[in-house]
């Protein structure tokens, strides 16, 4: 099994975190699982002095806006704790989340605001509801002292966004008018979702091959390696083509079929 470790991930600041289910699979099937995730998130955030500002739990991924000084250990502890519970409950052993998770540190108040609005817009963009207030599993109803039973399970610091918009009506207006895209949140403003560099992927593939040249792999072995890189890591198709010395269009077609 190839494992990939990110280097130089920003560990402290106001950070948007995004984590998808492995192979885009569903990770939250029912409310019991969502309740447990939220409880664990609250407990582990406190353990690592991490402030949760926004969240959205979707069927096959989640978004968080956090203020922390130790991002990786917080996220590793959170994901491992939930996955252990999930596998025990469902009698499964499969990997639940795609790794590594994505993160983007926000360096200005405007970027932070856009990031938070994007998280609250998630259920609407997914077609689940017409307004975030209709979706229980996001942090919208933590704002402006709205009634919300989830407040008994998790502490969400909404003070910055509430101070900026001052009223629920002003927040609703911003959510309706500012049609944000993931490219603006993760890759805009000269900032990228952090990705494993090409040379790190290449180095760890070489280590996994234990001295064997990638050119000695059989066709099936190389196909399996490509599929693994596509489903289990954040490597782009361009990166996969680069490290496996395969044609980009061949990689594209192969991954489409998988």
N, C-alpha and C positions, 0 to 999 in steps of 0.2 A: 504494500500500500504506500503510495506516494503522499507525503504530507508537505504542506506549504506553509511557511511562516512569513508573515509580512515584516518588512524592515522599515524603520523610520516612520511608522504610523504615528500621527500626532496623538499624544496621550492626554493632553489637558486643554481645557478651553470649553467653548460652547459648540457642541458637536452633534451633527445629524448622523444617526446610525440607521442602517438599513440591512435587513437580513431576510433572505428568501429561503423557502423550503428547498431541500435537496431535489434537483431535477425539476424544480418548480412545482413540487408536489404539495398537497394540502397539509398544513401543520396544525390547524385548529379545526377540529371536526364538530365540537359542541361547546356549550357554555361552561361545562365543568373544566375543560382544558383552558379556556380563556380566563376563568376565575383563578385557577391555579397559577397561570403565568403571571397574572397581575400581582397576586400575593407575593410570589417569589421575586418579581421585579422590585417591589417595594422593599422587601427585606434585604435583598442583596445590595440594592442601591444605598441603603443606610450603612451596610457593612463597609462599603468603599467610599463613603462620604460623597456620593453622587446624587445630584439633584435632577429629578425628572421634570421636564417642563412641558412636554407634549408626548402623546403616543397615539398610535393607530394600529390595532390588530386586525389584519385582513385574513382571508382564508389561507393564503400560501406565503405570507410574508408579514413583517411588522416594521414600523418606523418608530424611532425614538428621537427626541431632542433632549440632550443631557448636558449638564455642566459637571465636569469631572476632572480629576487630576491623574486618574489611572484607568484609562478607557479599556485597554486590552484585558486586564485581569478582571475588571468588573464584568465585561461581556462574556469572557470565558467562563467565569463562575456562574453567571446567569444561565447561559445556554446549557452548560453541562448539568446543572442542577435540574433544569426543566426536562432535558432529554432523558436523564436517568428515571425521573418520575414517570414520564410519558411512556417509555419502553416497558417499565414495570407494570404500569396500568394496562397497557395494550398487549402485553406479552410479545413484544417485538424487540429486535436488536438492530434495526436499520438506522443508518445515519439520517437524522431528521432535517437538519439545516445545512444549506450550502456553506462551505467555508472557503476562504475567510470572509467574514462579514465586511460590508462596505461602510466607510465613514468619511465625513467631510467636515473639517473644522471651519467654523464661521468667524470671520475676522472683523465684521462690522455689524452695527445694529440693523442695517437694512437687510443684510444677508440672513441674519438670525430670524428676523420677522418673516421674510419670505419662506424660509425653511419651516417655520412653525405653521404658517398658513397652508403650505403644501401638505403637511401631515394631516391637518384638519380637513383638507379637501379630498383626501384619498378615498373615503367611501363614496363620495359623490362622483368622482371621476370613474370609479369602478361600477357605477350604475346601481349601487345597492340602495341608495336613498337620494332624495332631492335636496336634503340639507343635512349638515353634520349633526344637528340636534336629534335627528331621527335614528342615529347610529349609536348604539350603546357602548361600543368597544373602541371609542376614541376619546380624547380628552376635552372635546368641545364643551360638555356640560359641567366641567370643572370651572369654567370661566364665569365671572360675575355672580358667584354664589347661587348658581342654579341648583335645583334639587337633583341629586345624583347619588344613588346607593353605592356606587363604586368608591365614593369618598371614604367609606369605612374600610376599604382595602388598600388604598394607595394614596400617598401624598404627592400632589402635583403642584408645582410652583408656577402659578399663572400670573404672578404679579407684574412681570415685565410687559406681557402682551396686553393685560388689562389696563395697565397704566398708559400704554401707547394709544389704545383705541378708546379708552375711557367709558364706553357704553357697549352693551351687547349689540345694539343697532349698528354702531360704527364697525364693530368686528364683523358682523354679518355683511355689511356693505363691502368690506375689503375682501371677504371670502367669495362674494359674488362677482366682483369686478376684476380681481387680480387672478387671471387664469394662468397659473404657474405650471411649468413643465419640469420634468425630472432633470432635463439638461441644464435648466437654470439653477436648480438646487444642488445637483451633484457636480456639474461640470462647468457651470457658468462662472463669471467673475474671475477668470484666470485661475480657476481652482478645479481640480479633478477629484472624482472618487478615487481613493487610493487603491492602486492595483499592484500586484506583485510584478516587479521588474522582470524583463525578459531573461536577464542573466541569472536571476535567482531561480526561475523555473528551470532553466537549462542545467544549472548546477545540481539542483535536487533531483532532476531526472537522471543525470549521470550517476548520482549517488545511489539512486534506486536500482539502476541497471548494474551496479556493483562491478564496474570496470568493463562492462560489455558495451560495445558501440551500438548506437541507435540504428546504424546501417545494417547490423546483423539481425535485427528483429524480423520475424516472419510477417507476412501481410496481416495475419490475424492479430498478432501481438501489437503491431503498430496501430491497427484500427482500435483495439481495446484501449491503448494508451491515449489515443486522440479522444475517444469517447469519455474517458476518465477526466481528461483535462477540461473538456467542455462542460461536463455535468458537476464536477466536484470542486472546481476552482474558479477564481475570477479571471482566469486567462481569457483574453479576447481571441477570436478566430485568427486574427493576424498573428498574435503571439504563438498560437498553436502551430500555425503554418511555419513560423520561423524556427521554433525549437525542434520540430519534427522533420524539417526539410521537405515538406509536402507542398503541393500547389494549393494556393488559397481557395480556388474554386472547388477543388476536390474536398478540402476540409469543409467548406460551406455546404456542399451537397451531402456529405457524410453526416454532418451534425444535424441537418434538416431531417434526415431519415430517422435519426436516433430519438 
